Amino acid sequence: MTHCTLIQPEQVIDLRWRVLRAGRPRETAIFPGDEAARHHGLWQDERLLVVLSLFPTPLVHGGANYPQQLRGMATDPSSQGQGLGSILLRAVQPLGPLWCNARIRARPFYARAGWQPIGETFEIPEVGPHQRMVWAP
């Protein structure tokens, strides 16, 4: 059985590091502002399988206000492709409007959940190409 909960900042670090910062120092998975963010996790049988964080970082685009940035979404590699990330994303979308800088390979994932791309793709140094995306209820 899966369930989504608020989690502590330190609970997101290992999964972020293994999925998003593999091969780099663990400290790179600690984001500035983690202490002010709301961290969410999806659990299955006491095992944390998906994490994401909502940062109070506003974005204004096209006259619309997106007050929170989704960052650091990561799914345990053994659980990818099972729809678990979608479950957690759907659980936090009512907290929107939201925005994120999606890795290019994750753009279809967000698009299936109703997120819209804005602007051109861009490079985040040492991480790779990204697309800014927004979601509003």
BALOBA-1460 file (C-alpha; in Angstrom, 3 decimals):
// residues 137
<rec num="1" residu="m" x="0.000" y="0.000" z="0.000"/>
<rec num="2" residu="t" x="1.335" y="3.441" z="-0.891"/>
<rec num="3" residu="h" x="0.805" y="6.679" z="0.997"/>
<rec num="4" residu="c" x="2.027" y="10.273" z="0.645"/>
<rec num="5" residu="t" x="3.214" y="12.326" z="3.606"/>
<rec num="6" residu="l" x="5.104" y="15.452" z="4.530"/>
<rec num="7" residu="i" x="8.676" y="14.497" z="5.384"/>
<rec num="8" residu="q" x="11.700" y="16.170" z="6.951"/>
<rec num="9" residu="p" x="14.380" y="17.856" z="4.793"/>
<rec num="10" residu="e" x="16.995" y="15.256" z="5.717"/>
<rec num="11" residu="q" x="14.729" y="12.464" z="4.412"/>
<rec num="12" residu="v" x="14.949" y="13.680" z="0.798"/>
<rec num="13" residu="i" x="18.750" y="13.874" z="0.571"/>
<rec num="14" residu="d" x="19.700" y="10.234" z="-0.090"/>
<rec num="15" residu="l" x="17.130" y="9.692" z="-2.840"/>
<rec num="16" residu="r" x="17.915" y="13.067" z="-4.443"/>
<rec num="17" residu="w" x="21.608" y="12.207" z="-4.367"/>
<rec num="18" residu="r" x="21.239" y="8.703" z="-5.840"/>
<rec num="19" residu="v" x="18.888" y="9.812" z="-8.628"/>
<rec num="20" residu="l" x="19.698" y="13.440" z="-9.411"/>
<rec num="21" residu="r" x="23.333" y="13.827" z="-8.377"/>
<rec num="22" residu="a" x="24.820" y="10.375" z="-8.989"/>
<rec num="23" residu="g" x="28.605" y="10.491" z="-9.187"/>
<rec num="24" residu="r" x="28.793" y="13.858" z="-7.461"/>
<rec num="25" residu="p" x="29.343" y="14.649" z="-3.769"/>
<rec num="26" residu="r" x="26.357" y="13.952" z="-1.516"/>
<rec num="27" residu="e" x="26.321" y="17.624" z="-0.443"/>
<rec num="28" residu="t" x="25.154" y="18.588" z="-3.958"/>
<rec num="29" residu="a" x="21.776" y="17.032" z="-3.079"/>
<rec num="30" residu="i" x="21.299" y="19.573" z="-0.287"/>
<rec num="31" residu="f" x="19.610" y="22.597" z="-1.881"/>
<rec num="32" residu="p" x="19.766" y="26.172" z="-0.614"/>
<rec num="33" residu="g" x="16.439" y="26.884" z="1.064"/>
<rec num="34" residu="d" x="15.697" y="23.268" z="2.015"/>
<rec num="35" residu="e" x="14.880" y="24.442" z="5.537"/>
<rec num="36" residu="a" x="12.070" y="26.685" z="4.201"/>
<rec num="37" residu="a" x="10.678" y="24.130" z="1.716"/>
<rec num="38" residu="r" x="7.884" y="21.614" z="2.231"/>
<rec num="39" residu="h" x="9.107" y="18.107" z="1.463"/>
<rec num="40" residu="h" x="6.785" y="15.329" z="0.352"/>
<rec num="41" residu="g" x="7.348" y="11.607" z="0.057"/>
<rec num="42" residu="l" x="5.570" y="8.558" z="-1.264"/>
<rec num="43" residu="w" x="6.018" y="5.455" z="0.837"/>
<rec num="44" residu="q" x="5.355" y="1.822" z="0.109"/>
<rec num="45" residu="d" x="5.626" y="-0.659" z="2.970"/>
<rec num="46" residu="e" x="7.762" y="1.710" z="5.095"/>
<rec num="47" residu="r" x="10.128" y="2.395" z="2.169"/>
<rec num="48" residu="l" x="10.494" y="5.941" z="0.814"/>
<rec num="49" residu="l" x="10.283" y="5.611" z="-2.978"/>
<rec num="50" residu="v" x="9.558" y="9.112" z="-4.330"/>
<rec num="51" residu="v" x="10.430" y="12.575" z="-3.021"/>
<rec num="52" residu="l" x="9.825" y="16.132" z="-4.106"/>
<rec num="53" residu="s" x="10.131" y="19.531" z="-2.496"/>
<rec num="54" residu="l" x="8.057" y="22.697" z="-2.826"/>
<rec num="55" residu="f" x="10.079" y="25.870" z="-2.337"/>
<rec num="56" residu="p" x="8.481" y="29.270" z="-1.637"/>
<rec num="57" residu="t" x="10.107" y="30.717" z="-4.768"/>
<rec num="58" residu="p" x="7.616" y="32.747" z="-6.810"/>
<rec num="59" residu="l" x="7.531" y="33.051" z="-10.592"/>
<rec num="60" residu="v" x="5.366" y="35.471" z="-12.555"/>
<rec num="61" residu="h" x="4.713" y="34.556" z="-16.171"/>
<rec num="62" residu="g" x="2.142" y="35.904" z="-18.604"/>
<rec num="63" residu="g" x="0.333" y="37.738" z="-15.825"/>
<rec num="64" residu="a" x="-0.041" y="34.564" z="-13.761"/>
<rec num="65" residu="n" x="1.591" y="34.046" z="-10.374"/>
<rec num="66" residu="y" x="3.203" y="30.694" z="-9.514"/>
<rec num="67" residu="p" x="4.173" y="31.024" z="-5.818"/>
<rec num="68" residu="q" x="5.975" y="27.684" z="-5.355"/>
<rec num="69" residu="q" x="8.771" y="25.926" z="-7.198"/>
<rec num="70" residu="l" x="8.820" y="22.135" z="-7.360"/>
<rec num="71" residu="r" x="12.416" y="20.899" z="-7.086"/>
<rec num="72" residu="g" x="14.305" y="17.707" z="-6.473"/>
<rec num="73" residu="m" x="11.700" y="15.202" z="-7.606"/>
<rec num="74" residu="a" x="13.291" y="11.768" z="-7.552"/>
<rec num="75" residu="t" x="12.007" y="8.198" z="-7.778"/>
<rec num="76" residu="d" x="14.008" y="5.235" z="-6.543"/>
<rec num="77" residu="p" x="15.474" y="3.557" z="-9.663"/>
<rec num="78" residu="s" x="13.950" y="0.187" z="-8.718"/>
<rec num="79" residu="s" x="10.484" y="1.803" z="-8.745"/>
<rec num="80" residu="q" x="10.678" y="3.973" z="-11.845"/>
<rec num="81" residu="g" x="8.104" y="3.397" z="-14.567"/>
<rec num="82" residu="q" x="5.429" y="2.172" z="-12.135"/>
<rec num="83" residu="g" x="3.440" y="5.415" z="-11.902"/>
<rec num="84" residu="l" x="4.551" y="6.213" z="-8.358"/>
<rec num="85" residu="g" x="6.001" y="9.605" z="-9.295"/>
<rec num="86" residu="s" x="2.667" y="10.505" z="-10.885"/>
<rec num="87" residu="i" x="0.852" y="9.616" z="-7.672"/>
<rec num="88" residu="l" x="3.011" y="11.978" z="-5.623"/>
<rec num="89" residu="l" x="2.830" y="14.724" z="-8.244"/>
<rec num="90" residu="r" x="-0.988" y="14.514" z="-8.298"/>
<rec num="91" residu="a" x="-1.008" y="14.653" z="-4.486"/>
<rec num="92" residu="v" x="0.812" y="18.016" z="-4.403"/>
<rec num="93" residu="q" x="-0.733" y="19.683" z="-7.471"/>
<rec num="94" residu="p" x="-3.734" y="20.965" z="-5.430"/>
<rec num="95" residu="l" x="-1.173" y="23.067" z="-3.521"/>
<rec num="96" residu="g" x="-0.471" y="24.962" z="-6.790"/>
<rec num="97" residu="p" x="-0.057" y="26.934" z="-8.943"/>
<rec num="98" residu="l" x="3.447" y="25.496" z="-9.259"/>
<rec num="99" residu="w" x="6.466" y="25.819" z="-11.511"/>
<rec num="100" residu="c" x="9.615" y="23.789" z="-12.067"/>
<rec num="101" residu="n" x="12.761" y="23.540" z="-14.118"/>
<rec num="102" residu="a" x="12.246" y="20.077" z="-15.590"/>
<rec num="103" residu="r" x="15.097" y="18.028" z="-16.950"/>
<rec num="104" residu="i" x="14.513" y="17.515" z="-20.653"/>
<rec num="105" residu="r" x="14.030" y="13.770" z="-20.196"/>
<rec num="106" residu="a" x="11.310" y="14.498" z="-17.574"/>
<rec num="107" residu="r" x="9.383" y="16.959" z="-19.761"/>
<rec num="108" residu="p" x="6.947" y="14.255" z="-21.070"/>
<rec num="109" residu="f" x="6.236" y="13.151" z="-17.476"/>
<rec num="110" residu="y" x="5.155" y="16.669" z="-16.485"/>
<rec num="111" residu="a" x="3.254" y="17.216" z="-19.753"/>
<rec num="112" residu="r" x="1.161" y="14.063" z="-19.092"/>
<rec num="113" residu="a" x="0.213" y="15.614" z="-15.730"/>
<rec num="114" residu="g" x="-0.987" y="18.818" z="-17.405"/>
<rec num="115" residu="w" x="2.095" y="20.994" z="-16.971"/>
<rec num="116" residu="q" x="2.848" y="23.497" z="-19.727"/>
<rec num="117" residu="p" x="6.332" y="24.444" z="-21.016"/>
<rec num="118" residu="i" x="7.271" y="28.120" z="-21.069"/>
<rec num="119" residu="g" x="10.252" y="29.749" z="-22.709"/>
<rec num="120" residu="e" x="13.212" y="28.101" z="-24.344"/>
<rec num="121" residu="t" x="15.245" y="25.193" z="-23.023"/>
<rec num="122" residu="f" x="18.306" y="26.170" z="-21.009"/>
<rec num="123" residu="e" x="21.352" y="24.586" z="-19.420"/>
<rec num="124" residu="i" x="21.895" y="24.237" z="-15.671"/>
<rec num="125" residu="p" x="25.666" y="23.860" z="-15.237"/>
<rec num="126" residu="e" x="26.780" y="20.389" z="-14.113"/>
<rec num="127" residu="v" x="23.163" y="19.144" z="-14.318"/>
<rec num="128" residu="g" x="22.116" y="19.452" z="-17.963"/>
<rec num="129" residu="p" x="19.383" y="20.848" z="-20.228"/>
<rec num="130" residu="h" x="16.072" y="21.915" z="-18.689"/>
<rec num="131" residu="q" x="12.674" y="23.299" z="-19.641"/>
<rec num="132" residu="r" x="10.714" y="25.630" z="-17.355"/>
<rec num="133" residu="m" x="7.170" y="24.304" z="-16.868"/>
<rec num="134" residu="v" x="4.103" y="25.571" z="-15.008"/>
<rec num="135" residu="w" x="0.951" y="24.026" z="-13.576"/>
<rec num="136" residu="a" x="-2.186" y="25.753" z="-12.329"/>
<rec num="137" residu="p" x="-5.359" y="24.158" z="-10.974"/>
